[in-house]
């Protein structure tokens, strides 16, 4: 069973591996912990059997705008609704933090995350009713 956690624990190595797999590039040594601590409202981790199988970063402007970036799901967890659930959890928490907009990055649009983004859009639109 996959569990989802807002501002969940992860290691740089785990997200670097997911990023390399998801965006088809060599393994990097980026400081994800530092990056999200400085620039993000939060992030969502998806874990299964103690392994990180999904991740989405939610940077923001410190006000009412947040963004969906780096939506990553390992190959073993794809086609199981993980991407949609990651964005859904991100939207719920962005709304709870007072965000009125949750916008996808250009890469998210290229990756055709229309279902996940529709969930996020509806979640935030619903909160303003």
C-alpha positions in Angstrom: 0.0 0.0 0.0 1.3 3.5 -0.9 1.2 6.1 1.8 1.3 9.9 1.1 2.8 12.4 3.5 2.8 16.2 3.2 6.3 17.5 4.0 7.4 13.9 4.4 10.9 12.7 5.1 13.2 11.9 2.2 16.9 11.9 1.5 18.7 13.8 -1.3 19.8 10.5 -2.8 16.2 9.3 -3.0 14.9 12.4 -4.9 18.0 12.6 -7.0 17.4 9.0 -8.2 13.7 9.7 -8.8 14.6 12.8 -10.8 17.1 11.0 -12.9 14.6 8.3 -13.7 11.7 10.7 -14.3 13.5 13.2 -16.5 15.9 10.7 -18.1 19.2 12.2 -17.1 22.4 11.2 -15.3 22.2 10.9 -11.5 23.0 14.2 -9.9 24.0 15.2 -6.3 21.5 18.1 -5.8 20.6 19.3 -2.3 16.8 18.7 -2.4 16.5 19.1 1.4 18.1 22.6 1.2 16.1 23.6 -1.8 12.7 22.7 -0.5 13.5 24.1 2.9 14.3 27.5 1.4 11.8 27.8 -1.4 8.8 25.5 -0.9 5.5 25.7 0.9 5.9 21.9 1.1 6.2 18.7 -0.8 4.5 15.4 -0.9 6.3 12.0 -0.6 4.7 8.7 -1.6 6.2 5.7 0.0 5.7 2.0 -0.4 7.4 -0.7 1.7 9.8 1.9 3.1 10.9 3.1 -0.4 10.2 6.6 -1.9 8.1 5.9 -5.0 6.8 9.4 -5.7 7.5 13.0 -5.0 6.1 16.5 -5.9 7.5 19.8 -4.9 5.3 22.8 -4.1 7.3 26.1 -4.2 5.4 29.3 -3.6 5.6 33.1 -3.6 5.0 33.4 0.1 1.4 34.6 -0.6 -1.5 33.0 -2.5 0.4 31.4 -5.4 1.9 27.9 -5.3 3.3 25.8 -8.1 3.5 22.1 -9.0 7.0 21.1 -10.0 9.1 18.0 -10.1 6.2 15.5 -10.1 8.1 12.2 -10.0 6.9 8.6 -9.8 9.2 5.6 -10.1 8.5 3.1 -12.9 7.3 0.4 -10.4 4.5 2.7 -9.1 3.3 4.2 -12.4 -0.3 3.6 -13.7 -1.6 3.3 -10.2 -2.9 6.8 -9.6 0.2 7.9 -7.7 0.8 11.1 -9.7 -2.8 12.2 -9.3 -2.8 11.5 -5.6 0.5 13.4 -5.1 -1.0 16.5 -6.7 -4.3 16.0 -4.8 -2.5 16.0 -1.5 -0.4 19.0 -2.6 -3.6 20.9 -3.5 -5.3 20.1 -0.2 -2.3 21.4 1.7 -1.8 24.4 -0.4 -5.4 25.3 0.1 -5.1 24.8 3.9 -2.1 27.2 3.8 -4.2 29.9 2.2 -3.1 29.5 -1.4 -5.7 30.5 -4.0 -3.7 29.4 -7.1 -1.8 26.2 -7.7 -0.1 26.4 -11.1 1.7 23.7 -13.0 5.2 24.2 -14.2 5.9 24.1 -17.9 7.4 20.6 -17.5 4.2 19.4 -15.9 2.2 20.5 -18.9 4.7 18.8 -21.2 4.4 15.6 -19.2 0.6 15.7 -19.8 -0.4 15.6 -16.2 -3.9 16.8 -17.1 -5.8 14.5 -14.7 -3.6 15.4 -11.7 -3.7 19.1 -12.6 -7.5 19.0 -13.0 -7.7 17.5 -9.5 -5.5 20.4 -8.1 -7.5 23.0 -10.0 -10.8 21.7 -8.7 -9.5 21.4 -5.2 -8.5 25.0 -5.1 -11.5 26.3 -7.0 -13.7 24.4 -4.5 -12.0 26.1 -1.6 -13.0 29.6 -2.9 -16.7 28.9 -3.1 
